[in-house]
Amino acid sequence: MIPRIVLALLVALLGLPAPEPIAEEKSSATPEINSILMESTFRIHGPTKDDAQKTSFGTAFLMGKPTPEANKYYYVLITADHVLESIDGDNATLTLREKHEDGSYTQKPWNIKLRTQGQPLYVKHKEADVAALYVDMPDNLNVPILPIALLADDEVLKRFEVHPGDELRCLGFPLFVSAEAGFPILRSGIIASYPIVPTKLNKSILIDFNVFQGNSGGPVYFVDHDRIYGGSLHIGETEQFVIGLVTSQLSAKLYNNQTLGLASVVPAPYILETIELLPGMSPSK
């Protein structure tokens, strides 16, 4: 069952104690993906190409790629390719957060390498606006990561019968705005396009919410409880997985590119394919 796989991976990644076996109908031990994604999603920014006086920015999130060592994972930064391409120079800045004993947070800028002498260290998908990059993180901040097993492939979308009208959630930094201490803004919208699968033929999913500069690269994910699928009501189950990432705002070309309040989302299989383009081992710690 997918929830048990996700739970086991998140326990390993987040250093949580191993839970006692639970009955299939119970879901109290299911990880709370909203907060985990809040903690693993960051604003990324740097000087704009051709105009160093301006700042280019977007949203990035971290996923864990398994290492040859058991229960160890490489940090992989995921974002839209155009976000990284718009940043000039070899370095960019992530806005991390440090948690204090009283529960407060402080923003902590953290430099990452995008290029070496102008040559990209990140990989990008040939058909989709997705990029992936190995990064290192400061040891003292315990920055969480999501397992790549949370990326929903077509089989997951079909099994849980994801369809138009389902609500999706997205994290991002619209117009550089963040919540307190640099956390992303959570927004939501319903799936507004059809069909969804196969994702290789339907290369994007439209969601009914406005996209602003800074939303690009943000994770789009699905959470539902007591869902009906397969002709049955599954009481006590929680389904949660990453659907994709935000890449652009849809506009009407015949009407002076007037925006339509629709976000275009790259489906998760393209993210997985991009991660697979990375070298087998990370040069970062």
C-alpha positions in Angstrom: 0.0 0.0 0.0 1.3 3.4 -1.0 0.7 5.1 2.4 2.8 2.5 4.2 5.7 3.0 1.7 5.5 6.7 2.1 5.4 6.4 5.9 8.5 4.1 5.9 10.5 6.5 3.7 9.5 9.6 5.6 10.4 7.9 8.9 13.9 7.1 7.5 14.3 10.6 6.0 13.1 12.6 9.0 14.6 10.6 11.7 11.3 9.7 13.3 11.0 6.7 15.6 9.6 3.6 13.9 5.9 3.3 14.4 4.1 0.3 15.7 2.2 -1.7 13.1 -1.3 -0.1 12.5 -4.5 -1.6 11.2 -5.2 -0.9 7.6 -8.2 1.3 8.3 -6.3 3.6 10.7 -4.4 6.7 9.4 -3.4 8.6 12.5 0.3 7.8 11.9 0.3 9.1 8.3 2.8 11.9 7.9 1.4 15.4 7.4 2.6 16.3 4.0 1.5 20.0 4.2 4.0 20.8 7.0 6.8 18.6 5.5 6.5 20.4 2.2 6.4 23.8 3.9 9.8 22.9 5.6 11.4 21.6 2.4 10.3 24.4 0.0 12.4 27.5 -0.4 12.7 30.8 -2.3 15.6 30.8 -4.8 17.0 34.0 -6.2 20.0 35.7 -7.8 21.0 38.5 -10.2 19.0 38.6 -13.5 20.8 37.8 -16.7 21.6 41.0 -18.7 20.6 43.2 -15.8 22.6 42.6 -12.6 20.6 45.4 -10.8 17.5 43.2 -10.9 16.7 40.0 -9.1 15.3 36.8 -10.6 13.5 34.5 -8.3 11.3 31.5 -8.0 10.5 28.5 -5.9 12.4 25.3 -5.3 11.9 22.2 -3.2 14.1 19.4 -2.0 13.7 15.7 -2.7 15.8 12.8 -1.5 17.6 10.5 -4.0 18.7 7.2 -2.4 22.5 6.7 -2.0 24.3 3.4 -2.2 24.3 3.5 1.6 21.2 2.2 3.3 18.8 4.9 4.6 20.9 7.7 3.2 19.8 10.2 0.7 21.3 12.9 -1.6 19.7 16.3 -1.5 18.2 17.1 -4.9 16.8 20.6 -5.6 13.8 20.6 -8.0 12.5 23.7 -9.8 11.4 25.0 -13.2 14.3 25.1 -15.7 13.5 28.7 -16.6 14.0 29.8 -13.0 17.6 28.7 -13.0 18.2 29.9 -16.6 17.1 33.4 -15.6 19.7 33.7 -12.8 23.1 35.0 -13.9 26.4 33.7 -12.6 27.6 30.6 -11.0 25.7 30.9 -7.7 22.2 31.4 -6.4 20.7 31.9 -2.9 18.2 29.8 -1.1 16.3 31.3 1.9 16.6 28.6 4.5 15.1 28.8 8.0 16.6 28.1 11.4 14.3 27.0 14.2 14.9 28.2 17.8 14.0 26.6 21.1 11.1 29.0 21.6 9.6 27.9 18.3 10.5 31.0 16.4 12.4 31.0 13.1 15.2 33.1 11.5 15.9 33.3 7.8 19.2 31.9 6.8 20.5 32.7 3.3 22.4 29.7 1.8 24.5 29.9 -1.4 24.3 27.0 -3.8 26.3 26.4 -7.0 24.4 26.4 -10.2 27.4 26.5 -12.6 31.1 26.1 -12.7 32.7 28.7 -15.0 29.4 29.2 -16.7 28.7 25.5 -17.3 25.5 24.2 -15.6 25.7 21.7 -12.8 22.0 21.1 -13.1 20.2 18.8 -15.5 17.1 19.7 -17.4 14.4 17.8 -19.1 14.4 17.9 -22.9 10.6 18.2 -23.2 9.5 19.9 -20.0 10.3 23.0 -17.9 12.0 21.0 -15.1 15.5 21.1 -13.7 17.3 19.1 -11.0 20.5 19.8 -9.1 22.5 18.1 -6.4 23.0 20.5 -3.5 24.4 20.3 0.0 22.7 21.7 3.1 24.0 22.9 6.4 24.3 20.1 9.0 22.9 22.2 11.9 19.5 23.1 10.3 18.2 19.5 9.8 16.7 20.5 6.5 14.0 17.8 5.6 13.6 16.2 2.2 10.8 14.3 0.5 11.4 10.8 -1.0 11.1 10.6 -4.7 8.5 7.8 -4.1 6.0 10.7 -3.4 6.1 11.6 -7.1 2.9 10.4 -8.6 3.2 8.4 -11.8 0.3 7.6 -14.1 -0.5 4.4 -12.2 -1.0 6.4 -9.0 -3.2 8.9 -10.8 -5.3 6.2 -12.3 -5.6 4.1 -9.1 -6.9 7.0 -7.0 -8.9 8.3 -10.0 -7.6 11.9 -9.9 -9.9 13.9 -12.1 -11.2 17.4 -13.0 -12.6 19.1 -10.0 -10.2 17.6 -7.5 -8.4 20.2 -5.4 -4.6 20.5 -5.6 -2.4 22.5 -3.4 0.7 24.5 -4.3 3.5 26.3 -2.4 5.4 29.3 -3.7 6.6 32.8 -3.3 4.4 35.1 -5.4 6.1 38.4 -6.1 8.8 37.5 -3.6 6.2 37.4 -0.8 6.6 34.8 1.9 5.0 33.9 5.2 6.7 34.7 8.5 10.4 33.8 8.6 10.5 32.9 4.9 8.1 30.1 4.6 6.2 29.7 1.3 2.6 30.7 0.7 0.1 27.8 0.4 -2.6 28.2 -2.2 -5.1 25.8 -3.9 -7.2 25.3 -6.9 -9.2 22.7 -8.7 -8.0 20.7 -11.7 -9.4 22.5 -14.7 -8.2 20.3 -17.6 -9.0 16.9 -19.1 -7.7 14.3 -19.7 -4.9 14.0 -17.2 -3.4 10.6 -18.2 -1.4 9.5 -20.0 0.9 12.3 -18.9 3.3 11.7 -21.8 0.5 12.7 -24.2 -1.1 15.3 -22.0 2.1 17.2 -21.1 0.5 19.6 -18.6 -2.3 19.9 -16.0 -4.2 23.1 -15.7 -5.2 24.4 -12.2 -7.6 27.2 -11.4 -5.4 29.7 -9.6 -3.5 32.8 -10.5 0.2 32.5 -11.1 2.6 35.4 -10.2 6.3 35.7 -10.7 7.9 33.7 -8.0 5.4 30.8 -8.1 7.4 29.0 -10.8 9.0 25.8 -9.6 6.7 25.4 -6.7 5.5 21.9 -5.8 1.9 21.0 -6.6 0.4 18.2 -4.5 -2.7 16.2 -3.7 -4.2 15.4 -0.3 -7.5 13.6 0.3 -9.1 11.7 3.1 -11.8 9.0 3.0 -11.7 9.1 -0.8 -14.0 7.2 -3.1 -12.1 5.2 -5.8 -12.4 1.7 -7.3 -16.1 1.9 -6.6 -15.6 2.0 -2.8 -15.4 4.5 0.0 -12.0 4.1 1.7 -12.7 5.3 5.3 -9.6 6.1 7.4 -7.2 6.4 4.4 -5.2 9.4 3.5 -3.9 9.8 0.0 -1.1 12.3 -0.5 1.5 12.7 -3.3 3.3 15.2 -5.4 1.4 15.9 -8.7 4.0 18.2 -10.4 5.4 21.7 -10.3 4.1 25.1 -11.5 5.7 26.4 -14.6 3.6 29.2 -16.1 0.4 31.2 -16.3 -2.0 30.4 -19.2 -2.9 33.4 -21.4 -5.1 34.1 -24.4 -2.9 34.7 -27.4 -5.8 36.1 -29.5 -6.6 38.7 -26.8 -3.3 40.4 -26.3 -2.0 37.6 -24.0 -4.6 38.4 -21.3 -4.1 36.1 -18.4 -6.8 33.5 -17.6 -6.1 32.7 -13.9 -4.9 29.2 -14.8 -1.7 27.7 -13.7 0.1 25.2 -16.0 1.7 22.3 -14.1 4.3 19.9 -15.3 3.3 16.4 -14.3 5.5 14.5 -11.8 6.7 11.8 -14.2 8.8 14.5 -15.9 10.3 15.4 -12.5 11.3 11.8 -11.9 12.8 11.6 -15.4 14.9 14.7 -14.7 16.2 13.3 -11.4 17.3 10.2 -13.3 19.4 12.4 -15.6 21.7 13.3 -12.6 25.0 11.4 -12.1 24.8 8.4 -9.9 26.6 10.1 -7.1 26.4 13.6 -5.8 29.5 15.8 -5.6 27.8 17.5 -2.6 27.8 16.0 0.9 
